[in-house]
Amino acid sequence: DTFSKSDPFCVIYMSNSAQGRLLEMGRTETITDTLNPVWQKKLVVPYRFEERQKMKFEIYDRDDNSNDLKSQDFLGTLETTLGEIMGSQSRGYTKPLKAGGKGTITIIGEELVESREQLTLQFSGKKLDKMDFFGKSDPYLEIHKITEGNGKILVKRTEFIKRTLNPEW
């Protein structure tokens, strides 16, 4: 982007155990106009401690709505293993981007414990500050989880609610 910040998203690849080829496992959402994205996309993959599971993370700047990566600007990549990510646990695995990019990527791996418990929450804001130049705000809500190392992990980001000082999610 020439006159604005990037609109980054991440493509996640993982090797399949049969041929060792990297296969696309998923993509994060695009965060508009930022140099420091925090994606809320979670990827659940089987972790096999005894097996070397290669992973690759590619960061792109979205230039159009196409899913074709050739039409996006490549920002950088990181190749690692799931074991290295899981070894960092809640501290997060932070490494510099390579092959075109400057900056770093932080990945947090967590072991999931199955739970059948469900919780429904409703949030609202009342009389929020006017943050837009011509009137009201466009608020959203982020929910973070505190890790063992007192870090924060984004769990959920709500949708923006346009032009209101009293939002309900």
C-alpha positions as CSV (number, residue, x, y, z in Angstrom):
1,D,0.0,0.0,0.0
2,T,1.6,3.3,-1.1
3,F,-0.4,5.8,0.9
4,S,-1.6,3.7,3.9
5,K,-0.4,0.9,6.2
6,S,-0.7,-2.8,5.2
7,D,-3.8,-4.9,5.3
8,P,-2.0,-8.1,6.5
9,F,-3.3,-11.7,6.7
10,C,-1.4,-15.0,7.3
11,V,-1.5,-18.2,5.4
12,I,-0.7,-21.3,7.5
13,Y,0.8,-24.5,6.0
14,M,1.6,-27.8,7.7
15,S,3.4,-30.9,6.4
16,N,1.3,-34.0,6.0
17,S,3.1,-37.0,7.5
18,A,2.7,-39.2,4.4
19,Q,4.7,-37.2,1.8
20,G,6.1,-34.4,3.9
21,R,4.6,-31.8,1.6
22,L,3.3,-28.5,3.0
23,L,-0.5,-28.2,2.7
24,E,-2.5,-25.0,3.4
25,M,-4.3,-25.4,6.7
26,G,-6.0,-22.1,6.9
27,R,-5.9,-18.3,6.6
28,T,-6.4,-15.6,9.2
29,E,-8.7,-12.7,8.8
30,T,-7.4,-9.6,7.2
31,I,-6.7,-6.7,9.6
32,T,-6.9,-3.4,7.8
33,D,-4.5,-0.5,7.9
34,T,-2.0,-1.8,10.5
35,L,1.7,-2.7,10.9
36,N,1.0,-4.8,14.0
37,P,-1.8,-7.2,13.4
38,V,-3.3,-9.4,16.1
39,W,-5.3,-12.1,14.5
40,Q,-8.0,-14.0,16.3
41,K,-8.0,-17.0,14.0
42,K,-7.4,-20.3,15.9
43,L,-6.1,-23.4,14.1
44,V,-6.6,-26.7,15.8
45,V,-4.1,-29.4,14.6
46,P,-3.1,-32.8,16.0
47,Y,0.2,-32.6,17.9
48,R,2.3,-35.7,17.7
49,F,5.2,-35.3,20.1
50,E,7.3,-38.0,18.5
51,E,6.9,-36.6,14.9
52,R,8.6,-33.6,13.3
53,Q,5.6,-31.5,12.1
54,K,6.9,-28.7,9.8
55,M,4.9,-25.5,9.6
56,K,5.1,-22.5,7.5
57,F,3.6,-19.0,8.0
58,E,3.4,-16.6,5.1
59,I,2.3,-13.0,5.6
60,Y,0.7,-11.0,2.8
61,D,-0.7,-7.5,2.3
62,R,-4.2,-7.8,0.9
63,D,-4.6,-5.6,-2.2
64,D,-7.9,-7.0,-3.5
65,N,-10.6,-9.5,-2.6
66,S,-9.0,-12.3,-4.6
67,N,-7.9,-15.5,-2.8
68,D,-5.1,-15.8,-5.3
69,L,-1.9,-15.1,-3.4
70,K,-0.1,-13.9,-6.6
71,S,-2.3,-10.9,-6.6
72,Q,-1.3,-9.9,-3.0
73,D,2.0,-8.4,-1.8
74,F,4.3,-10.9,0.0
75,L,5.5,-9.5,3.3
76,G,7.6,-12.3,4.8
77,T,7.6,-15.9,6.0
78,L,8.6,-18.2,8.9
79,E,9.3,-21.9,8.7
80,T,9.4,-23.8,12.0
81,T,8.0,-27.0,13.6
82,L,4.9,-27.5,15.8
83,G,7.3,-28.9,18.5
84,E,9.2,-25.6,18.7
85,I,5.9,-23.7,19.0
86,M,4.5,-26.0,21.6
87,G,7.8,-25.8,23.5
88,S,7.4,-22.1,24.0
89,Q,3.8,-22.6,25.4
90,S,2.2,-19.5,26.8
91,R,5.3,-17.3,26.4
92,G,4.8,-17.3,22.7
93,Y,7.2,-18.3,19.9
94,T,8.6,-15.1,18.4
95,K,10.9,-15.1,15.4
96,P,11.9,-12.6,12.7
97,L,10.2,-12.9,9.3
98,K,12.4,-14.0,6.4
99,A,12.4,-13.8,2.6
100,G,11.2,-10.3,2.0
101,G,10.0,-9.1,5.3
102,K,11.1,-7.1,8.3
103,G,9.4,-7.5,11.6
104,T,8.5,-10.5,13.7
105,I,5.8,-13.0,14.1
106,T,4.6,-14.4,17.4
107,I,2.7,-17.7,17.6
108,I,1.2,-19.1,20.7
109,G,0.5,-22.8,21.0
110,E,-1.8,-24.3,23.5
111,E,-2.8,-27.9,24.4
112,L,-6.6,-28.1,24.3
113,V,-8.6,-30.0,26.8
114,E,-12.0,-31.1,25.7
115,S,-14.9,-29.5,27.5
116,R,-18.6,-29.7,27.1
117,E,-19.3,-26.7,29.2
118,Q,-20.8,-23.7,27.4
119,L,-21.1,-20.1,28.6
120,T,-23.2,-17.4,27.0
121,L,-22.2,-13.8,27.7
122,Q,-23.8,-10.5,26.6
123,F,-21.9,-7.2,26.7
124,S,-22.9,-3.6,26.4
125,G,-21.4,-0.2,26.7
126,K,-23.2,2.9,27.9
127,K,-22.3,6.5,27.2
128,L,-18.9,5.8,25.6
129,D,-16.7,8.7,24.5
130,K,-17.2,10.2,21.1
131,M,-14.0,9.2,19.2
132,D,-15.0,10.0,15.6
133,F,-14.4,13.5,14.2
134,F,-18.1,14.0,13.3
135,G,-20.0,12.5,16.1
136,K,-20.3,9.1,17.6
137,S,-18.0,6.1,17.8
138,D,-17.7,2.7,16.0
139,P,-17.0,0.5,19.0
140,Y,-15.9,-3.1,19.1
141,L,-15.0,-5.4,22.0
142,E,-11.9,-7.7,22.4
143,I,-11.8,-10.5,24.9
144,H,-8.3,-11.7,26.0
145,K,-7.2,-14.7,28.0
146,I,-4.3,-14.3,30.5
147,T,-1.6,-16.9,30.0
148,E,0.5,-18.6,32.7
149,G,3.3,-16.1,32.0
150,N,0.9,-13.1,32.4
151,G,0.7,-12.5,28.7
152,K,-2.5,-12.0,26.8
153,I,-4.0,-14.0,24.0
154,L,-6.9,-12.6,21.9
155,V,-9.8,-14.9,22.1
156,K,-12.5,-13.0,20.4
157,R,-13.0,-9.7,18.6
158,T,-16.6,-8.6,18.0
159,E,-17.9,-6.8,15.0
160,F,-17.8,-3.0,14.8
161,I,-21.1,-1.3,15.6
162,K,-21.3,1.8,13.6
163,R,-22.2,5.3,15.0
164,T,-23.2,4.5,18.6
165,L,-22.2,5.4,22.1
166,N,-24.4,2.6,23.6
167,P,-23.4,-0.7,21.8
168,E,-24.7,-4.2,22.6
169,W,-22.9,-7.4,21.6
